[in-house]
Amino acid sequence: MTNIVVPELGESVVEARVARWLKKEGDRVEVGEPIVELETEKIDLEVNAERGGVIASIRRKEGEDVKIGEVLGVVDESAAAPRPGGNGASAAPGAKATPAAASTPPGDTQVAAAQADDMRATPTARRMAKDHDVNLGALRGSGPAGRVMKQDVQNVIAPVAPLAPVAPTGARTGGPTQRRSSERSEERQRMSKRRATIARRLVEAQHTAAMLTTFNEVDMTAVMNLRERRKDAFKQQYGVGLGIASFFVKASLAALRAFPPLNAEIQGDEIVLKRYYDIGMAVGAEGGLVVPVLHDADQMSFAEIEQRIRDYAKRAGDGTLTLQDLAGGTFTITNGGVFGSLLSTPILNPPQVGILGLHKIQDRPIAVNGQVVVRPMMYVALSYDHRIVDGREAVQFLVTIKEFIEDPGQLLLES
């Protein structure tokens, strides 16, 4: 017998929830075949069979919370596969297997086909397909080995049906107006592990850190002009567009070097100053915010940063980020501007002590050399932990970022 246990879930993750069993008791499994899906505060993951055999028992049901090392079920590797079409007894030695199509009842065949479709789709794609009644078996997957991804399901979801026509004013309806019961309906949903963790950590950040936010505005003219001049050549050479994110990552690295307390954390009564730079890039994904990390971002070129961010964004949408992608982080950048936010106060991502908020680029009149001109402007915000970062340092940190963005040529010297 081999136990199916909750594996190591990554840095700081100690608990998961049984989201879905892909096999049931009595089912045959092969080595490496997914058996059960777990939902964690960061990502969903599949637990694969370490040995082939038959699922002898399922110990933890769907929806139960489990911890690392707990037994989810048991695989009996000594059990023989049931005889096709039989009563579960092993086939006699030397007997020839009967083709499954000839002996499997039609209902079982349909179930097996549905399970096969589920196995070739990511957990996120399966949930979306279920919510929108999409047949996974009819989709051609764009992922590795033809796996169905979230975007594949999105591509076939029908648009929202138009509203029913409204009767013209004054038209007779044949009786008094009736209020539909659905107008005041309610729906209860259990929080996902990720959403519950986000809620807990955001409240924790406000309760444990002396969090303040300082603001500034940045003239994006130089960066926008540079991107316009170089975008075609950059795309042709590196295969990825030149966005603004890489400029702010580079500017943040320069500012972090100048003000080390922003790249630190508090452990007990000690301040840990980190001499490496792992920059988290907050991404809004289905099920809640995730923060994949650019590990050793100071060693990356502009192109490498853009490629990594694009890859993270795609995999966040597909639900294929790994725990390693989300591990660590010494400073975070979040961009509410992609959703149209003009100004916000980002909340710290503990145990980090600084987070930079970017916002929408908007043409605004400003004074330049005594003249009023219209420039593409962005408000930027820095939230920081006042326990180890003074207001003077925070303001100067944000001014440093402003200076590098408004004169991006300096970033090349810093790199």
N, C-alpha and C positions, 0 to 999 in steps of 0.2 A: 504494500500500500504506500502511496505517495501523497503527502498533504499538499493541497493548493493553498498557499499562504499569501498574505498581503506583503508585497515586496517593499524594499526601500523606496520611499516616495520623493526623495530629494531633500534639499536643504530646508530645514524648518517645517517640513510637512510631516506630521505624525499621524494623521487620521484621514480616512477616506470613507466613501459611501458606496455600497454595492448598487451600481446603477442598473445592471442588466446581465442576466445569465445568458450566454450564447449557446450553452448546452444544458441538457436536463439529465437527471439521474438515469443511468442505463445507456447513455449515448457513448459512442466510441470516439476517442480523440487521438490525434497523432502528435508526435513531438513538435513543439513550436506552434501548434494550432491555438488560436485565441479561445479562451474558455469563458471568461467573465470580464465585464467592463467595470472599472472603478472610477468614481468621480472624486477629484480632489479639489482643494481650494485654488489650484493653479491650472491644471489641465485634466482631461479625461484620459485614461490609459487602459490598455488591455493586458490581462494576465494570461500568459501562454502556458501550455502544458509542457512541463519539464520532461515528462515521459509519456509514451503512448499507453493507452489502456481504455478502461471503461469508467465513467463517472459513477463511483460507488455510492457517494452521498454528498448532499449539499447542506452545509452547516449554517451558512448565513444567507438570509433571504434578501431579495431586492429591497432597497430602501434602508437597510440597516447600516449603521455607522460602525466602522471597524478600524483597528489600529495595526501598525506595522507588526508583522510576525503572526497575527491571528490566523487561524485556520478557516478558510472559506469552504473547503470541500475536500473530498478524498478521491484519488484516482487509483483504481485497482489495475496495475499493469499486468497482472497474471491472468486476468479475465480474457477469455476469447471473445471475438466479435460475434454477436448474435447471428444465427443462420438466417439469411434473407428469407422473409416470408414465413419464418418458423415462429416458435413460441419462446424464443430467447435462448434455447439450448445450443450448445456448440455443435458444429457439423461433425459428422463421423469422419474418422481418418480416411483419407483417400477420396472422400466424396467431392464431387465437382460442385462449385458454387453456381447457383441458379442466377441468371441475369436479374438485376434489381428491377428493371422495367417490367419483367414478366411476372414478378411475384409481389411487388410492393403495392399495397392498396392505393387507389387514386388520391385519397385524402392525405396519406403519408407522403406521397410524392410531392404534393403541393406544399406541404409543410417543409419538406427537405429543400425544395426549390426556394422557398422564402428565406430559409436560414442561409442558404448559399448566397442569395442576394445581399442579405445583411452583412455577411462576412467580407464581402468585397466593397464595402462602403465604410467611410470613417464614421465614428460615433455622431459627430455633428451632422453629417449628411443623413444618417439614419433618422435622427430626431426631426430634422426638417422635412424629410420625405414623409414621415408618419404624420406630422402636423398638417401637411398640405395634401395628403393622400396621393403621393407620387409613387409610381411603381419603379422600384430600384432596378428590377430585372430588365427594364426597357431602356436603361441609360447606358451610355458609353462613357466610362470613367476617364478622366484626364490625369489622374494621379499615377503614382508608380504602379507598375504591373496592372494597369487598367482600373485602379481603385477609384470608386466614385467619391468625388470631393463635394464640399458644400456648394461651390460655384456651379457644379454640374446640375445639382438639384434646383438651384436658383434659376438656372437658365430655362427650366421647363415649368416653373410655377406660373399659373395663369394669373393675369392681372385681377385686381379686385373688381367684382361684378358691379355694374352701375347701379345707382340707387333707383328704387322704383319710382315711376313718374308720379308727380304730385297733382292731385285734382285741381283744376282751375278754381280761382277764387269765386265763391258763390255757388259752385256746383253742388247739387244735392247728393248726399252719400247714402241716402236711404235710412238714416237713423242717427242717433247721437254719436258723437265721437268717442271711440273706445281707446283707452291707454293700453298699449301693449305691455304685457308683464315683463318683457325683456328689457324695457327701458330702465328698470331699477334693479336689474339682476346683479349678483355678486359672484365672484369666483375666487376661491382660495387656492393658492399654490404654495407648496413647500419651497422654502428657499434652497437654492442649490448650494453646494459646499463653497463654491467660489463666491457667490453673492453674500452668503453668511459671513465668510472670512473678510470680504471687502468691508462689510458693515462693521465688523468687530475691530478691524485694524484702523479704520478711519476714526472711529470713536476713541480708540486707544491712543492714536496719535495726538488727538486734541486734549486728552486727559493727562498724558505723560510728558509731552513736550511743551516748552514755552514758545509756541509758534507765532511768528509775526510774518507779515508780507510787506515787501517794498516794491515799488513800481517805477518804471521808466518807459520811455518811448524811443523807438529806433527808426531812423530814416533808412528805408530799404532800397533807396535808389541805386547805390553802388552795386549791391548784390544782384538786383534785378537786371541791371545793365550787363553785368558780367555773365549772368546766366544766359541772357539773350544772345550775347556775342559767341559764347562757347557751347551752347546746348547741342548744336548739330554735331560738332566735332567730338564732343564728349560722348554723346550717344553712339556715334559711329565707332569710337575707339574702345569704349568700355561696355557697350550694350545696355546701358541704363541711363535714365534721365538725370540731369543735374538739378536736384531740388534744393530747398533752403535748409533742410534738416542737417546736412553735412556741415554747412557753415556754422550753425549754432552748436553742433557737437564740437567742432574745432575751437570755436570761441570759448565754449565752456571749459575745455581742456586748458586753454591758456589762462583763464580766470582761476581755475582750481589750482594750478601751479602757483599762482600769485597769492592765493588765499587758501592755504591748506586746511583750515578748520572746516571749510565747506565740503571737504572730501574725507570726513572723519565720522566717528560714531562714539557714543558713550557706552562704556561697559563698567557697571558699578560706579566707582568713584574715579575711574580713569578715562581719559580721552585717547582714543586710538586713531592716530593720524595715518592714513593709508597712502602708500607710495606707489600705488597702482590705480588705474582709472577704468572702472567698469561702468559704463554709462547706460542706464535703463531708459528705454524709449517706450512710453506708455501708449498702448494700442487699445482702442475700443473694439472688443470682439463679442460675438454672441455669447450670452451668459455672464458678461461682466468684463471689467478692465483687466488686461494682462500687461506685464512689463518685461518683455524680452530684453536681454542685456547685450550690449556691445562690449565683450570682454577685451581688455587691453586696447581700448579705443585709441589710445595715444600712439599705438603702433600702426594704425590704419590710415590709408590714403583717403582722399575725398571719394574716389570711385568705390573703394572697399566699403566705406560707410554707407553709401547710397545702395550698393548691392545687398548688403546685409539687412538694411532697413526694409527694402522692398521684399526680400525673402521672408522676413519676419511678418510683415503685414499680410502677405499671401497665406502663410501657414497659420497665422492667427485666425484668418477667415475660414480656412479649411479644417481647423481644429487639429493640426498636426505638429504644433510646437512640442518640444520635449522639455523635460524638467531641467536639463542642462541649459537650455536656452533661457530659462527664467531664473537660474540660480545666481545669487550674489547681487551685485549692484552697489556702487558707492555714491552715485548721484543720479537724479532722474530728470528727464525732459518730457514734458507733456504739451501737446499742441491742440488746444481747443479751437484754434482758428479754422481747422479743417471742417468743423461743424458750424462755423459762423460766429463763434464767441468773440466778442470785442474786448472783454476784460473779465478776469476771474482771479480767485485766490486759490491756487493749488494747495492740496493737503499733503503733508510729508508722507513719505513711504518709509516707515520705520524699518531698520534702525538708522536710516540715512538722516542727515540733518539739513539737507538742501534739496529743493526741487524748482526747476525753471519752467515757467508757464509761457508758452507762445500763443499768439492770438491772430485774429484776422488782419490781413494787410488791407488797408483802406486809404484811398486818396483823401488827404486833409490839407487845408491851408496852414502853412507854418511860415515863420519869419526867418529868412536867410539873408545875411548881410544887409539888413535894413529893408528888405523887400519881402512882400508876401507872395509866396509861391506854393503851388500844389505838389505835394510829394506823397509817394506810397509809404505810409507810416504803420508801425506795429507797436502796440503796447506789449511790454514784457513784464512778468511778475516773478519775483523770487520769494518763496516761502522758506523760512529758515528757523532753526531751533536756537532761541536766544540764550539757552543755557551755555552753549559753547561758541556761539557766533554773535559778535557784537553788531549793533546797528551800523556802525561805521564800516565794518568789514563787508556787511551785506550790501550796503549802498555802493561801495567801491567795486565789489564783485560785479554788480549789475552794470555799473558804468564801464567797467572793462569789457564786458560783452558788447555793450553798445558801441564802444570805440572800434572793436575788431570788426563788427558787422558793417559799420559805416565806412571802414577802410579795410576791405577784405584782403588787400595786398599784404597786410601785416600777417595774416594767417599763413601765408606761404613761408614767411620768414620763421614763424613759430614752428611750422611743421618740419 
